[in-house]
């Protein structure tokens, strides 16, 4: 299992801290059990954010399918003259 990157640790930690503060302020928790529920929920959210952050070594690969049917070239492209290139005299 690869080690977490600095960005994953930072985003996960910030998510835990900020979501804990936000949920505690919004719920006005006064009982210990509600505080534990908020803390566990925030920790799970922080882990989710850290694990879904893309890592720099894992890029999505895209495959492009090529057509096997030869398409006719338009007459204007086929009849276009090729530009004349003169050799350089350096």
PDB file of N, CA, C and O in Angstrom:
ATOM      1  N   UNK A   1       0.849  -1.179   0.000  1.00  0.00           N
ATOM      2  CA  UNK A   1       0.000   0.000   0.000  1.00  0.00           C
ATOM      3  C   UNK A   1       0.895   1.243   0.000  1.00  0.00           C
ATOM      4  O   UNK A   1       1.778   1.363   0.850  1.00  0.00           O
ATOM      5  N   UNK A   2       0.681   2.167  -0.939  1.00  0.00           N
ATOM      6  CA  UNK A   2       1.542   3.348  -1.017  1.00  0.00           C
ATOM      7  C   UNK A   2       1.298   4.305   0.146  1.00  0.00           C
ATOM      8  O   UNK A   2       0.208   4.361   0.716  1.00  0.00           O
ATOM      9  N   UNK A   3       2.333   5.044   0.474  1.00  0.00           N
ATOM     10  CA  UNK A   3       2.217   6.034   1.550  1.00  0.00           C
ATOM     11  C   UNK A   3       1.405   7.229   1.069  1.00  0.00           C
ATOM     12  O   UNK A   3       1.437   7.567  -0.115  1.00  0.00           O
ATOM     13  N   UNK A   4       0.677   7.870   1.982  1.00  0.00           N
ATOM     14  CA  UNK A   4      -0.091   9.052   1.570  1.00  0.00           C
ATOM     15  C   UNK A   4       0.844  10.222   1.267  1.00  0.00           C
ATOM     16  O   UNK A   4       1.897  10.370   1.886  1.00  0.00           O
ATOM     17  N   UNK A   5       0.446  11.034   0.318  1.00  0.00           N
ATOM     18  CA  UNK A   5       1.237  12.206  -0.050  1.00  0.00           C
ATOM     19  C   UNK A   5       0.970  13.336   0.936  1.00  0.00           C
ATOM     20  O   UNK A   5       0.057  13.266   1.758  1.00  0.00           O
ATOM     21  N   UNK A   6       1.782  14.369   0.834  1.00  0.00           N
ATOM     22  CA  UNK A   6       1.614  15.538   1.711  1.00  0.00           C
ATOM     23  C   UNK A   6       0.261  16.196   1.453  1.00  0.00           C
ATOM     24  O   UNK A   6      -0.404  16.649   2.384  1.00  0.00           O
ATOM     25  N   UNK A   7      -0.137  16.245   0.198  1.00  0.00           N
ATOM     26  CA  UNK A   7      -1.430  16.853  -0.139  1.00  0.00           C
ATOM     27  C   UNK A   7      -2.581  16.061   0.467  1.00  0.00           C
ATOM     28  O   UNK A   7      -3.539  16.648   0.971  1.00  0.00           O
ATOM     29  N   UNK A   8      -2.497  14.734   0.423  1.00  0.00           N
ATOM     30  CA  UNK A   8      -3.547  13.913   1.014  1.00  0.00           C
ATOM     31  C   UNK A   8      -3.628  14.133   2.520  1.00  0.00           C
ATOM     32  O   UNK A   8      -4.721  14.268   3.070  1.00  0.00           O
ATOM     33  N   UNK A   9      -2.488  14.170   3.182  1.00  0.00           N
ATOM     34  CA  UNK A   9      -2.490  14.412   4.636  1.00  0.00           C
ATOM     35  C   UNK A   9      -3.037  15.789   4.969  1.00  0.00           C
ATOM     36  O   UNK A   9      -3.792  15.944   5.929  1.00  0.00           O
ATOM     37  N   UNK A  10      -2.663  16.784   4.183  1.00  0.00           N
ATOM     38  CA  UNK A  10      -3.120  18.157   4.440  1.00  0.00           C
ATOM     39  C   UNK A  10      -4.619  18.291   4.232  1.00  0.00           C
ATOM     40  O   UNK A  10      -5.322  18.817   5.095  1.00  0.00           O
ATOM     41  N   UNK A  11      -5.113  17.819   3.096  1.00  0.00           N
ATOM     42  CA  UNK A  11      -6.546  17.923   2.821  1.00  0.00           C
ATOM     43  C   UNK A  11      -7.372  17.109   3.822  1.00  0.00           C
ATOM     44  O   UNK A  11      -8.421  17.560   4.281  1.00  0.00           O
ATOM     45  N   UNK A  12      -6.900  15.928   4.150  1.00  0.00           N
ATOM     46  CA  UNK A  12      -7.625  15.106   5.119  1.00  0.00           C
ATOM     47  C   UNK A  12      -7.677  15.745   6.492  1.00  0.00           C
ATOM     48  O   UNK A  12      -8.727  15.759   7.135  1.00  0.00           O
ATOM     49  N   UNK A  13      -6.535  16.280   6.953  1.00  0.00           N
ATOM     50  CA  UNK A  13      -6.490  16.923   8.275  1.00  0.00           C
ATOM     51  C   UNK A  13      -7.356  18.173   8.326  1.00  0.00           C
ATOM     52  O   UNK A  13      -8.090  18.391   9.290  1.00  0.00           O
ATOM     53  N   UNK A  14      -7.266  18.987   7.290  1.00  0.00           N
ATOM     54  CA  UNK A  14      -8.095  20.199   7.248  1.00  0.00           C
ATOM     55  C   UNK A  14      -9.580  19.851   7.212  1.00  0.00           C
ATOM     56  O   UNK A  14     -10.397  20.533   7.831  1.00  0.00           O
ATOM     57  N   UNK A  15      -9.923  18.802   6.496  1.00  0.00           N
ATOM     58  CA  UNK A  15     -11.323  18.377   6.440  1.00  0.00           C
ATOM     59  C   UNK A  15     -11.813  17.937   7.809  1.00  0.00           C
ATOM     60  O   UNK A  15     -12.919  18.289   8.220  1.00  0.00           O
ATOM     61  N   UNK A  16     -10.991  17.167   8.518  1.00  0.00           N
ATOM     62  CA  UNK A  16     -11.388  16.706   9.851  1.00  0.00           C
ATOM     63  C   UNK A  16     -11.592  17.887  10.788  1.00  0.00           C
ATOM     64  O   UNK A  16     -12.604  17.961  11.484  1.00  0.00           O
ATOM     65  N   UNK A  17     -10.640  18.809  10.809  1.00  0.00           N
ATOM     66  CA  UNK A  17     -10.714  19.949  11.739  1.00  0.00           C
ATOM     67  C   UNK A  17     -11.899  20.840  11.409  1.00  0.00           C
ATOM     68  O   UNK A  17     -12.699  21.162  12.287  1.00  0.00           O
ATOM     69  N   UNK A  18     -12.017  21.240  10.147  1.00  0.00           N
ATOM     70  CA  UNK A  18     -13.087  22.169   9.782  1.00  0.00           C
ATOM     71  C   UNK A  18     -14.476  21.545   9.874  1.00  0.00           C
ATOM     72  O   UNK A  18     -15.424  22.209  10.295  1.00  0.00           O
ATOM     73  N   UNK A  19     -14.609  20.272   9.483  1.00  0.00           N
ATOM     74  CA  UNK A  19     -15.935  19.656   9.584  1.00  0.00           C
ATOM     75  C   UNK A  19     -16.320  19.408  11.041  1.00  0.00           C
ATOM     76  O   UNK A  19     -17.500  19.489  11.383  1.00  0.00           O
ATOM     77  N   UNK A  20     -15.354  19.109  11.900  1.00  0.00           N
ATOM     78  CA  UNK A  20     -15.663  18.946  13.324  1.00  0.00           C
ATOM     79  C   UNK A  20     -16.156  20.261  13.916  1.00  0.00           C
ATOM     80  O   UNK A  20     -17.175  20.295  14.606  1.00  0.00           O
ATOM     81  N   UNK A  21     -15.434  21.337  13.643  1.00  0.00           N
ATOM     82  CA  UNK A  21     -15.855  22.641  14.163  1.00  0.00           C
ATOM     83  C   UNK A  21     -17.232  23.032  13.625  1.00  0.00           C
ATOM     84  O   UNK A  21     -18.084  23.506  14.377  1.00  0.00           O
ATOM     85  N   UNK A  22     -17.444  22.836  12.340  1.00  0.00           N
ATOM     86  CA  UNK A  22     -18.723  23.223  11.741  1.00  0.00           C
ATOM     87  C   UNK A  22     -19.880  22.415  12.321  1.00  0.00           C
ATOM     88  O   UNK A  22     -20.927  22.973  12.648  1.00  0.00           O
ATOM     89  N   UNK A  23     -19.692  21.091  12.451  1.00  0.00           N
ATOM     90  CA  UNK A  23     -20.786  20.262  12.965  1.00  0.00           C
ATOM     91  C   UNK A  23     -21.054  20.538  14.448  1.00  0.00           C
ATOM     92  O   UNK A  23     -22.203  20.516  14.889  1.00  0.00           O
ATOM     93  N   UNK A  24     -19.993  20.796  15.212  1.00  0.00           N
ATOM     94  CA  UNK A  24     -20.207  21.102  16.633  1.00  0.00           C
ATOM     95  C   UNK A  24     -20.909  22.437  16.799  1.00  0.00           C
ATOM     96  O   UNK A  24     -21.775  22.574  17.663  1.00  0.00           O
ATOM     97  N   UNK A  25     -20.552  23.423  15.987  1.00  0.00           N
ATOM     98  CA  UNK A  25     -21.218  24.723  16.094  1.00  0.00           C
ATOM     99  C   UNK A  25     -22.664  24.663  15.601  1.00  0.00           C
ATOM    100  O   UNK A  25     -23.548  25.284  16.190  1.00  0.00           O
ATOM    101  N   UNK A  26     -22.904  23.919  14.527  1.00  0.00           N
ATOM    102  CA  UNK A  26     -24.262  23.848  13.988  1.00  0.00           C
ATOM    103  C   UNK A  26     -25.192  22.992  14.846  1.00  0.00           C
ATOM    104  O   UNK A  26     -26.382  23.287  14.964  1.00  0.00           O
ATOM    105  N   UNK A  27     -24.649  21.935  15.441  1.00  0.00           N
ATOM    106  CA  UNK A  27     -25.507  21.060  16.238  1.00  0.00           C
ATOM    107  C   UNK A  27     -25.631  21.521  17.686  1.00  0.00           C
ATOM    108  O   UNK A  27     -26.506  21.048  18.411  1.00  0.00           O
ATOM    109  N   UNK A  28     -24.781  22.421  18.108  1.00  0.00           N
ATOM    110  CA  UNK A  28     -24.745  22.909  19.497  1.00  0.00           C
ATOM    111  C   UNK A  28     -24.720  21.724  20.458  1.00  0.00           C
ATOM    112  O   UNK A  28     -25.511  21.647  21.399  1.00  0.00           O
ATOM    113  N   UNK A  29     -23.802  20.813  20.200  1.00  0.00           N
ATOM    114  CA  UNK A  29     -23.701  19.577  20.982  1.00  0.00           C
ATOM    115  C   UNK A  29     -23.280  19.885  22.408  1.00  0.00           C
ATOM    116  O   UNK A  29     -22.321  20.618  22.648  1.00  0.00           O
ATOM    117  N   UNK A  30     -24.021  19.306  23.354  1.00  0.00           N
ATOM    118  CA  UNK A  30     -23.678  19.486  24.764  1.00  0.00           C
ATOM    119  C   UNK A  30     -23.430  18.135  25.437  1.00  0.00           C
ATOM    120  O   UNK A  30     -22.809  18.079  26.499  1.00  0.00           O
ATOM    121  N   UNK A  31     -23.906  17.055  24.833  1.00  0.00           N
ATOM    122  CA  UNK A  31     -23.694  15.744  25.438  1.00  0.00           C
ATOM    123  C   UNK A  31     -22.447  15.091  24.841  1.00  0.00           C
ATOM    124  O   UNK A  31     -22.073  15.364  23.701  1.00  0.00           O
ATOM    125  N   UNK A  32     -21.818  14.234  25.626  1.00  0.00           N
ATOM    126  CA  UNK A  32     -20.601  13.567  25.189  1.00  0.00           C
ATOM    127  C   UNK A  32     -20.821  12.619  24.042  1.00  0.00           C
ATOM    128  O   UNK A  32     -19.955  12.474  23.179  1.00  0.00           O
ATOM    129  N   UNK A  33     -21.972  11.965  24.018  1.00  0.00           N
ATOM    130  CA  UNK A  33     -22.235  11.002  22.945  1.00  0.00           C
ATOM    131  C   UNK A  33     -22.387  11.697  21.593  1.00  0.00           C
ATOM    132  O   UNK A  33     -21.951  11.163  20.573  1.00  0.00           O
ATOM    133  N   UNK A  34     -22.991  12.861  21.575  1.00  0.00           N
ATOM    134  CA  UNK A  34     -23.142  13.602  20.323  1.00  0.00           C
ATOM    135  C   UNK A  34     -21.784  14.115  19.832  1.00  0.00           C
ATOM    136  O   UNK A  34     -21.532  14.160  18.628  1.00  0.00           O
ATOM    137  N   UNK A  35     -20.926  14.496  20.756  1.00  0.00           N
ATOM    138  CA  UNK A  35     -19.582  14.945  20.390  1.00  0.00           C
ATOM    139  C   UNK A  35     -18.793  13.787  19.775  1.00  0.00           C
ATOM    140  O   UNK A  35     -18.054  13.988  18.812  1.00  0.00           O
ATOM    141  N   UNK A  36     -18.942  12.588  20.318  1.00  0.00           N
ATOM    142  CA  UNK A  36     -18.257  11.413  19.769  1.00  0.00           C
ATOM    143  C   UNK A  36     -18.771  11.103  18.368  1.00  0.00           C
ATOM    144  O   UNK A  36     -17.985  10.781  17.477  1.00  0.00           O
ATOM    145  N   UNK A  37     -20.073  11.194  18.168  1.00  0.00           N
ATOM    146  CA  UNK A  37     -20.652  10.949  16.847  1.00  0.00           C
ATOM    147  C   UNK A  37     -20.120  11.966  15.836  1.00  0.00           C
ATOM    148  O   UNK A  37     -19.782  11.604  14.709  1.00  0.00           O
ATOM    149  N   UNK A  38     -20.047  13.224  16.235  1.00  0.00           N
ATOM    150  CA  UNK A  38     -19.529  14.271  15.350  1.00  0.00           C
ATOM    151  C   UNK A  38     -18.056  14.007  15.027  1.00  0.00           C
ATOM    152  O   UNK A  38     -17.643  14.157  13.877  1.00  0.00           O
ATOM    153  N   UNK A  39     -17.264  13.618  16.024  1.00  0.00           N
ATOM    154  CA  UNK A  39     -15.840  13.363  15.816  1.00  0.00           C
ATOM    155  C   UNK A  39     -15.617  12.178  14.885  1.00  0.00           C
ATOM    156  O   UNK A  39     -14.758  12.240  14.005  1.00  0.00           O
ATOM    157  N   UNK A  40     -16.371  11.108  15.063  1.00  0.00           N
ATOM    158  CA  UNK A  40     -16.219   9.926  14.215  1.00  0.00           C
ATOM    159  C   UNK A  40     -16.659  10.233  12.782  1.00  0.00           C
ATOM    160  O   UNK A  40     -16.029   9.786  11.823  1.00  0.00           O
ATOM    161  N   UNK A  41     -17.725  10.986  12.646  1.00  0.00           N
ATOM    162  CA  UNK A  41     -18.205  11.368  11.321  1.00  0.00           C
ATOM    163  C   UNK A  41     -17.176  12.248  10.610  1.00  0.00           C
ATOM    164  O   UNK A  41     -16.926  12.072   9.418  1.00  0.00           O
ATOM    165  N   UNK A  42     -16.590  13.181  11.328  1.00  0.00           N
ATOM    166  CA  UNK A  42     -15.579  14.056  10.746  1.00  0.00           C
ATOM    167  C   UNK A  42     -14.330  13.277  10.339  1.00  0.00           C
ATOM    168  O   UNK A  42     -13.740  13.537   9.291  1.00  0.00           O
ATOM    169  N   UNK A  43     -13.937  12.324  11.174  1.00  0.00           N
ATOM    170  CA  UNK A  43     -12.782  11.511  10.849  1.00  0.00           C
ATOM    171  C   UNK A  43     -13.033  10.677   9.593  1.00  0.00           C
ATOM    172  O   UNK A  43     -12.154  10.563   8.738  1.00  0.00           O
ATOM    173  N   UNK A  44     -14.227  10.095   9.477  1.00  0.00           N
ATOM    174  CA  UNK A  44     -14.567   9.316   8.279  1.00  0.00           C
ATOM    175  C   UNK A  44     -14.585  10.210   7.038  1.00  0.00           C
ATOM    176  O   UNK A  44     -14.144   9.793   5.967  1.00  0.00           O
ATOM    177  N   UNK A  45     -15.086  11.417   7.175  1.00  0.00           N
ATOM    178  CA  UNK A  45     -15.109  12.352   6.054  1.00  0.00           C
ATOM    179  C   UNK A  45     -13.689  12.756   5.644  1.00  0.00           C
ATOM    180  O   UNK A  45     -13.398  12.876   4.454  1.00  0.00           O
ATOM    181  N   UNK A  46     -12.811  12.965   6.622  1.00  0.00           N
ATOM    182  CA  UNK A  46     -11.419  13.300   6.325  1.00  0.00           C
ATOM    183  C   UNK A  46     -10.693  12.186   5.609  1.00  0.00           C
ATOM    184  O   UNK A  46      -9.923  12.440   4.683  1.00  0.00           O
ATOM    185  N   UNK A  47     -10.928  10.949   6.025  1.00  0.00           N
ATOM    186  CA  UNK A  47     -10.309   9.802   5.350  1.00  0.00           C
ATOM    187  C   UNK A  47     -10.845   9.685   3.929  1.00  0.00           C
ATOM    188  O   UNK A  47     -10.084   9.390   3.007  1.00  0.00           O
ATOM    189  N   UNK A  48     -12.130   9.908   3.740  1.00  0.00           N
ATOM    190  CA  UNK A  48     -12.725   9.840   2.403  1.00  0.00           C
ATOM    191  C   UNK A  48     -12.115  10.891   1.482  1.00  0.00           C
ATOM    192  O   UNK A  48     -11.801  10.601   0.327  1.00  0.00           O
ATOM    193  N   UNK A  49     -11.948  12.105   1.986  1.00  0.00           N
ATOM    194  CA  UNK A  49     -11.356  13.173   1.173  1.00  0.00           C
ATOM    195  C   UNK A  49      -9.913  12.842   0.826  1.00  0.00           C
ATOM    196  O   UNK A  49      -9.485  13.032  -0.313  1.00  0.00           O
ATOM    197  N   UNK A  50      -9.162  12.348   1.804  1.00  0.00           N
ATOM    198  CA  UNK A  50      -7.752  12.032   1.565  1.00  0.00           C
ATOM    199  C   UNK A  50      -7.587  10.881   0.580  1.00  0.00           C
ATOM    200  O   UNK A  50      -6.658  10.893  -0.228  1.00  0.00           O
ATOM    201  N   UNK A  51      -8.457   9.904   0.632  1.00  0.00           N
ATOM    202  CA  UNK A  51      -8.310   8.743  -0.250  1.00  0.00           C
ATOM    203  C   UNK A  51      -8.807   9.017  -1.669  1.00  0.00           C
ATOM    204  O   UNK A  51      -8.349   8.364  -2.607  1.00  0.00           O
ATOM    205  N   UNK A  52      -9.719   9.952  -1.851  1.00  0.00           N
ATOM    206  CA  UNK A  52     -10.223  10.246  -3.190  1.00  0.00           C
ATOM    207  C   UNK A  52      -9.377  11.273  -3.914  1.00  0.00           C
ATOM    208  O   UNK A  52      -9.584  11.499  -5.106  1.00  0.00           O
ATOM    209  N   UNK A  53      -8.431  11.902  -3.233  1.00  0.00           N
ATOM    210  CA  UNK A  53      -7.531  12.852  -3.872  1.00  0.00           C
ATOM    211  C   UNK A  53      -6.620  12.092  -4.823  1.00  0.00           C
ATOM    212  O   UNK A  53      -5.990  11.119  -4.409  1.00  0.00           O
ATOM    213  N   UNK A  54      -6.529  12.502  -6.083  1.00  0.00           N
ATOM    214  CA  UNK A  54      -5.707  11.750  -7.035  1.00  0.00           C
ATOM    215  C   UNK A  54      -4.224  11.849  -6.682  1.00  0.00           C
ATOM    216  O   UNK A  54      -3.742  12.895  -6.247  1.00  0.00           O
ATOM    217  N   UNK A  55      -3.523  10.755  -6.877  1.00  0.00           N
ATOM    218  CA  UNK A  55      -2.091  10.741  -6.619  1.00  0.00           C
ATOM    219  C   UNK A  55      -1.358  11.061  -7.911  1.00  0.00           C
ATOM    220  O   UNK A  55      -1.870  10.758  -8.988  1.00  0.00           O
ATOM    221  N   UNK A  56      -0.176  11.663  -7.841  1.00  0.00           N
ATOM    222  CA  UNK A  56       0.506  12.083  -9.061  1.00  0.00           C
ATOM    223  C   UNK A  56       0.987  10.929  -9.931  1.00  0.00           C
ATOM    224  O   UNK A  56       1.167  11.126 -11.132  1.00  0.00           O
ATOM    225  N   UNK A  57       1.200   9.751  -9.392  1.00  0.00           N
ATOM    226  CA  UNK A  57       1.707   8.640 -10.179  1.00  0.00           C
ATOM    227  C   UNK A  57       0.641   7.879 -10.933  1.00  0.00           C
ATOM    228  O   UNK A  57       0.963   7.106 -11.835  1.00  0.00           O
ATOM    229  N   UNK A  58      -0.616   8.075 -10.591  1.00  0.00           N
ATOM    230  CA  UNK A  58      -1.706   7.317 -11.202  1.00  0.00           C
ATOM    231  C   UNK A  58      -2.514   8.227 -12.103  1.00  0.00           C
ATOM    232  O   UNK A  58      -3.340   9.017 -11.644  1.00  0.00           O
ATOM    233  N   UNK A  59      -2.260   8.099 -13.393  1.00  0.00           N
ATOM    234  CA  UNK A  59      -3.010   8.895 -14.367  1.00  0.00           C
ATOM    235  C   UNK A  59      -3.975   7.983 -15.098  1.00  0.00           C
ATOM    236  O   UNK A  59      -3.695   6.806 -15.324  1.00  0.00           O
ATOM    237  N   UNK A  60      -5.086   8.534 -15.452  1.00  0.00           N
ATOM    238  CA  UNK A  60      -6.063   7.762 -16.218  1.00  0.00           C
ATOM    239  C   UNK A  60      -5.572   7.655 -17.652  1.00  0.00           C
ATOM    240  O   UNK A  60      -5.137   8.643 -18.243  1.00  0.00           O
ATOM    241  N   UNK A  61      -5.643   6.473 -18.200  1.00  0.00           N
ATOM    242  CA  UNK A  61      -5.229   6.287 -19.585  1.00  0.00           C
ATOM    243  C   UNK A  61      -6.458   6.301 -20.477  1.00  0.00           C
ATOM    244  O   UNK A  61      -7.507   5.753 -20.140  1.00  0.00           O
ATOM    245  N   UNK A  62      -6.298   6.931 -21.602  1.00  0.00           N
ATOM    246  CA  UNK A  62      -7.389   7.042 -22.562  1.00  0.00           C
ATOM    247  C   UNK A  62      -6.952   6.348 -23.837  1.00  0.00           C
ATOM    248  O   UNK A  62      -5.881   6.629 -24.375  1.00  0.00           O
ATOM    249  N   UNK A  63      -7.782   5.447 -24.310  1.00  0.00           N
ATOM    250  CA  UNK A  63      -7.476   4.770 -25.563  1.00  0.00           C
ATOM    251  C   UNK A  63      -8.376   5.326 -26.649  1.00  0.00           C
ATOM    252  O   UNK A  63      -9.562   5.580 -26.440  1.00  0.00           O
ATOM    253  N   UNK A  64      -7.779   5.505 -27.806  1.00  0.00           N
ATOM    254  CA  UNK A  64      -8.525   6.047 -28.937  1.00  0.00           C
ATOM    255  C   UNK A  64      -8.649   4.950 -29.980  1.00  0.00           C
ATOM    256  O   UNK A  64      -7.651   4.378 -30.418  1.00  0.00           O
ATOM    257  N   UNK A  65      -9.867   4.666 -30.370  1.00  0.00           N
ATOM    258  CA  UNK A  65     -10.114   3.643 -31.390  1.00  0.00           C
ATOM    259  C   UNK A  65      -9.992   4.290 -32.758  1.00  0.00           C
ATOM    260  O   UNK A  65     -10.562   5.352 -33.011  1.00  0.00           O
ATOM    261  N   UNK A  66      -9.249   3.644 -33.630  1.00  0.00           N
ATOM    262  CA  UNK A  66      -9.096   4.158 -34.983  1.00  0.00           C
ATOM    263  C   UNK A  66     -10.082   3.453 -35.909  1.00  0.00           C
ATOM    264  O   UNK A  66     -10.398   2.275 -35.744  1.00  0.00           O
ATOM    265  N   UNK A  67     -10.540   4.195 -36.858  1.00  0.00           N
ATOM    266  CA  UNK A  67     -11.475   3.639 -37.833  1.00  0.00           C
ATOM    267  C   UNK A  67     -10.716   2.778 -38.832  1.00  0.00           C
ATOM    268  O   UNK A  67      -9.641   3.159 -39.294  1.00  0.00           O
ATOM    269  N   UNK A  68     -11.270   1.629 -39.161  1.00  0.00           N
ATOM    270  CA  UNK A  68     -10.625   0.753 -40.143  1.00  0.00           C
ATOM    271  C   UNK A  68     -11.158   1.001 -41.543  1.00  0.00           C
ATOM    272  O   UNK A  68     -10.677   0.404 -42.506  1.00  0.00           O
ATOM    273  N   UNK A  69     -12.134   1.865 -41.664  1.00  0.00           N
ATOM    274  CA  UNK A  69     -12.719   2.166 -42.962  1.00  0.00           C
ATOM    275  C   UNK A  69     -11.951   3.329 -43.580  1.00  0.00           C
ATOM    276  O   UNK A  69     -11.803   4.380 -42.956  1.00  0.00           O
ATOM    277  N   UNK A  70     -11.463   3.145 -44.804  1.00  0.00           N
ATOM    278  CA  UNK A  70     -10.774   4.227 -45.502  1.00  0.00           C
ATOM    279  C   UNK A  70     -11.806   5.207 -46.022  1.00  0.00           C
ATOM    280  O   UNK A  70     -12.736   4.841 -46.742  1.00  0.00           O
ATOM    281  N   UNK A  71     -11.620   6.462 -45.640  1.00  0.00           N
ATOM    282  CA  UNK A  71     -12.532   7.497 -46.099  1.00  0.00           C
ATOM    283  C   UNK A  71     -11.907   8.193 -47.303  1.00  0.00           C
ATOM    284  O   UNK A  71     -10.693   8.397 -47.338  1.00  0.00           O
ATOM    285  N   UNK A  72     -12.720   8.558 -48.286  1.00  0.00           N
ATOM    286  CA  UNK A  72     -12.162   9.236 -49.452  1.00  0.00           C
ATOM    287  C   UNK A  72     -11.653  10.631 -49.083  1.00  0.00           C
ATOM    288  O   UNK A  72     -12.237  11.320 -48.247  1.00  0.00           O
ATOM    289  N   UNK A  73     -10.564  11.025 -49.719  1.00  0.00           N
ATOM    290  CA  UNK A  73      -9.988  12.343 -49.484  1.00  0.00           C
ATOM    291  C   UNK A  73     -10.714  13.331 -50.378  1.00  0.00           C
ATOM    292  O   UNK A  73     -10.903  13.057 -51.563  1.00  0.00           O
ATOM    293  N   UNK A  74     -11.125  14.468 -49.844  1.00  0.00           N
ATOM    294  CA  UNK A  74     -11.799  15.458 -50.685  1.00  0.00           C
ATOM    295  C   UNK A  74     -10.886  15.906 -51.826  1.00  0.00           C
ATOM    296  O   UNK A  74      -9.667  15.963 -51.670  1.00  0.00           O
ATOM    297  N   UNK A  75     -11.493  16.224 -52.985  1.00  0.00           N
ATOM    298  CA  UNK A  75     -10.733  16.597 -54.176  1.00  0.00           C
ATOM    299  C   UNK A  75      -9.889  17.840 -53.936  1.00  0.00           C
ATOM    300  O   UNK A  75      -8.801  17.953 -54.500  1.00  0.00           O
ATOM    301  N   UNK A  76     -10.355  18.769 -53.123  1.00  0.00           N
ATOM    302  CA  UNK A  76      -9.609  20.004 -52.894  1.00  0.00           C
ATOM    303  C   UNK A  76      -8.314  19.722 -52.127  1.00  0.00           C
ATOM    304  O   UNK A  76      -7.321  20.423 -52.325  1.00  0.00           O
ATOM    305  N   UNK A  77      -8.308  18.725 -51.272  1.00  0.00           N
ATOM    306  CA  UNK A  77      -7.109  18.381 -50.521  1.00  0.00           C
ATOM    307  C   UNK A  77      -6.168  17.559 -51.384  1.00  0.00           C
ATOM    308  O   UNK A  77      -4.957  17.776 -51.351  1.00  0.00           O
ATOM    309  N   UNK A  78      -6.703  16.611 -52.161  1.00  0.00           N
ATOM    310  CA  UNK A  78      -5.872  15.742 -52.981  1.00  0.00           C
ATOM    311  C   UNK A  78      -5.206  16.512 -54.119  1.00  0.00           C
ATOM    312  O   UNK A  78      -4.093  16.164 -54.512  1.00  0.00           O
ATOM    313  N   UNK A  79      -5.850  17.543 -54.660  1.00  0.00           N
ATOM    314  CA  UNK A  79      -5.317  18.275 -55.795  1.00  0.00           C
ATOM    315  C   UNK A  79      -4.447  19.452 -55.390  1.00  0.00           C
ATOM    316  O   UNK A  79      -3.877  20.123 -56.250  1.00  0.00           O
ATOM    317  N   UNK A  80      -4.338  19.706 -54.121  1.00  0.00           N
ATOM    318  CA  UNK A  80      -3.553  20.862 -53.680  1.00  0.00           C
ATOM    319  C   UNK A  80      -2.082  20.624 -53.964  1.00  0.00           C
ATOM    320  O   UNK A  80      -1.550  19.571 -53.612  1.00  0.00           O
ATOM    321  N   UNK A  81      -1.412  21.585 -54.597  1.00  0.00           N
ATOM    322  CA  UNK A  81       0.011  21.399 -54.903  1.00  0.00           C
ATOM    323  C   UNK A  81       0.851  21.505 -53.634  1.00  0.00           C
ATOM    324  O   UNK A  81       0.521  22.237 -52.700  1.00  0.00           O
ATOM    325  N   UNK A  82       1.932  20.761 -53.634  1.00  0.00           N
ATOM    326  CA  UNK A  82       2.830  20.802 -52.488  1.00  0.00           C
ATOM    327  C   UNK A  82       3.741  22.014 -52.654  1.00  0.00           C
ATOM    328  O   UNK A  82       4.215  22.280 -53.758  1.00  0.00           O
ATOM    329  N   UNK A  83       3.990  22.744 -51.587  1.00  0.00           N
ATOM    330  CA  UNK A  83       4.837  23.941 -51.724  1.00  0.00           C
ATOM    331  C   UNK A  83       6.266  23.550 -52.099  1.00  0.00           C
ATOM    332  O   UNK A  83       6.766  22.501 -51.693  1.00  0.00           O
ATOM    333  N   UNK A  84       6.908  24.415 -52.880  1.00  0.00           N
ATOM    334  CA  UNK A  84       8.273  24.178 -53.327  1.00  0.00           C
ATOM    335  C   UNK A  84       9.225  24.640 -52.232  1.00  0.00           C
ATOM    336  O   UNK A  84       9.131  25.760 -51.728  1.00  0.00           O
ATOM    337  N   UNK A  85      10.135  23.756 -51.882  1.00  0.00           N
ATOM    338  CA  UNK A  85      11.118  24.089 -50.845  1.00  0.00           C
ATOM    339  C   UNK A  85      12.494  24.115 -51.493  1.00  0.00           C
ATOM    340  O   UNK A  85      12.952  23.124 -52.061  1.00  0.00           O
ATOM    341  N   UNK A  86      13.127  25.244 -51.397  1.00  0.00           N
ATOM    342  CA  UNK A  86      14.456  25.370 -51.962  1.00  0.00           C
ATOM    343  C   UNK A  86      15.494  25.082 -50.888  1.00  0.00           C
ATOM    344  O   UNK A  86      15.306  25.459 -49.731  1.00  0.00           O
ATOM    345  N   UNK A  87      16.565  24.431 -51.246  1.00  0.00           N
ATOM    346  CA  UNK A  87      17.596  24.143 -50.245  1.00  0.00           C
ATOM    347  C   UNK A  87      18.235  25.437 -49.756  1.00  0.00           C
ATOM    348  O   UNK A  87      18.399  26.400 -50.505  1.00  0.00           O
ATOM    349  N   UNK A  88      18.588  25.425 -48.479  1.00  0.00           N
ATOM    350  CA  UNK A  88      19.213  26.622 -47.904  1.00  0.00           C
ATOM    351  C   UNK A  88      20.671  26.670 -48.337  1.00  0.00           C
ATOM    352  O   UNK A  88      21.299  25.631 -48.538  1.00  0.00           O
ATOM    353  N   UNK A  89      21.199  27.864 -48.478  1.00  0.00           N
ATOM    354  CA  UNK A  89      22.569  28.035 -48.955  1.00  0.00           C
ATOM    355  C   UNK A  89      23.498  28.458 -47.838  1.00  0.00           C
ATOM    356  O   UNK A  89      24.338  29.329 -48.062  1.00  0.00           O
ATOM    357  N   UNK A  90      23.401  27.927 -46.720  1.00  0.00           N
ATOM    358  CA  UNK A  90      24.264  28.279 -45.590  1.00  0.00           C
ATOM    359  C   UNK A  90      25.526  27.515 -45.594  1.00  0.00           C
ATOM    360  O   UNK A  90      26.360  27.696 -44.707  1.00  0.00           O
TER     361      UNK A  90
END
